[in-house]
Amino acid sequence: MNGNYYKTKKSVEEYINLAKDVNGSQLIGKLNKYLPSKSVLLEIGSGPGTDFQLLKKNYSVTGSDFSTEFLNRLTRTNRKDEFLNLDARTLETDRKFDGIYSNKVLQHLTDEELRKSILRQVEILNSNGIICHSFWKGEGDEAFNGLLVNYQTNESLSALFESYFKILLLEEYKEFEDADSLLLIGKKK
């Protein structure tokens, strides 16, 4: 993963502007069916904090990001909330969670990095923990502004996750165009 894109103030402001009309409310609505209210939840890649604000209505959320720029903004605007500096590949924390959520974050990992992240997610989830992750649908990968986008299919996500998680939901949804995205919700085996 080339995380340099989110390291400058300019690129973070550019991203916030591009994503200003996008949020994960439909994803969080689906997560709410599987993860009980008040559960302890880790958000991987909180970015500008849009989904974090929605998640904290139902959950005890710890936000995270690998970008110091995003973390500085998040802690300034959410003074009572907790944020960790975490790399999605390694998730180096001694905390345990009932759920883990990410919205188009794990797509920045290669398949091998994603496998490592999945193993680490299993370790930091409590028994019967729930994951909820979204990805761009497609095949192959490409770089945008030096940032990897690793596309996934139903089959590739099943192959990556099903050894460790019972897949509760794996479906296409529309972010910008019909069926351009995939949502995976799973329960730790």
N, C-alpha and C positions, 0 to 999 in steps of 0.2 A: 504494500500500500504506500503510495506516495502522499504523505500527509502534508506536504509543503503548501498545498493550495490553501489550506485553512489557517496558515500561520501568520499571514499578514492582515493588517487592519483593512486594507483595500479589498482583498479577496473575500474576507468575512462580510464586509458591507455589501459587496457585489452579490454574494450568496443570499444574504438576508433580503435584499431587494428582489432577487429572482424568485425566492420562495415565499414571498409575503402573502400570497393568496392560497398557499398550500398548507393543509394540516392533516393530521391523522385521525380526525374525529370518527370516520367510518371504521378505521382499524381498531380504535379504542373501544368503539361500540361492540365490536365482535369479541375483543379481549374480555370485556365486562361479563360476557356469558360464561367464561371459563375460569376467570380469576376473581375470587370473592373480594368485595369491598374491604378496605382497610389492610389488604395484603401488603407486604413489604416488597417493593418493586424497584428494580434497577433499570434505568433507561440508558442504553448505550448510544452515545452520540446525540446529546441533547441540543447541540447547535444553538440556534437563537432562542430556544426554550418554548416554542409554540406548542408542541405536543406535551412537554413537561407541565405546562399550565393546565392542560386538559386532564392529564393523568393524575395530578395531585388532587383533583376533585373527588376521586374514588379511592386512591391508594396512598400509602406512606412511601413516597417516591424519593429515591436518591438519583440525582442526575449525574451524567458523566460526559466527558469529551476528552479528546486527545489534543485539541487545539487550545492553547493558552489564551488566545484572543477570545474564543467563545466562552471559556471558563471565566475570564475577567468580566465579560458582559453579563453572564448569568449570575455571578455572585453579587455584582453591583445592583442588579434589578430584582433579585430574589434573596434578600439578606437573611431571611429566616430559614432558607432551604439549604440542603446539603448537596454539594457537587464534588465528584472525584475526578482526578486527572487519570483517565484510563485509556489504554490502547485496546481496541476491540480484539486484537489478536491474542493478547495475553491476559487481559482482565485481572491484573495483579491487585487483588484485594483479599483481605481475610474475612470479609463480611459474607453473610449468607442471605439469600433472597427467596421469596415465594414465587416471584416472577421476574422475567427479563424481557424488555421491550426494545425494539429498534425499528426505525422507519427509514428505509433506504440508506442504511449505514453499512451493513455487512457486505453490500455489493462492492465496496471499495477494497475487499480482500480477495486475494487469489483463492482458488479452491483449496489449496494446501493450507493457507492461513485461516480460511473459514473452518476447515477441519479442526485446527488447533483451538480456535475460538469456541467451537461446539464442545470439545472436550472440557475446556475450562468452564463453560456455562454449566455443564453437568456437575462439575465440582462445587460451584458456588450456589447452586440451587438446592433448596430444601427438598425433602422427599415429596414426590408428586408436584414438583414445581412446574410452572407454565412458562413457555416461551411464546413470543409473538413478534415475528419479523416480516418485513416487507422487502421485496426485491423488484428490480426491473425485469420484465419477462423478455426472454430472447436467448440467443446462443452466442458464444464467443465473448470477447471483451474488447473494449476500446478505451482510449484516454481522452478526457475532456480537460483542457487546461492542465495537463500533467496529472490528472486524477483518474485512477483506474475505475472503470465501471465494468463489473463482471456480471454478465447477464445469466439468468437461471431459467430453467424450465421446471414443470411439475416433476418430471423424472429426475432431473439433477438434484433438486431439493430433497426429494424422497430418498435418493441414494445417500446424500450427505447426512441427513438427520435421523432416518428411521432406525438405525442401530441403537440410538440413545434416547429417542423420544417416540412416544405413541403419537402419530400425527392425528390431531383432532379436526383440523381444518386446513385445506390447501386449495385455494381458489384464486381465480383471476379477478381483478377489479380494474376500474378505470381511474387513472390519475389525470392524464391528459387526453388519451385516446382509448377507445374500447380495448379491454384486455391487454393493456400495456404493462400491468404490474401483477405480482403474485403476493399473496398473504399466506403465511404459514403459522399455524398455532399448534403447539405440541405440548405433551405432558411427559415429564421425566419418567423413564422406565425404572 
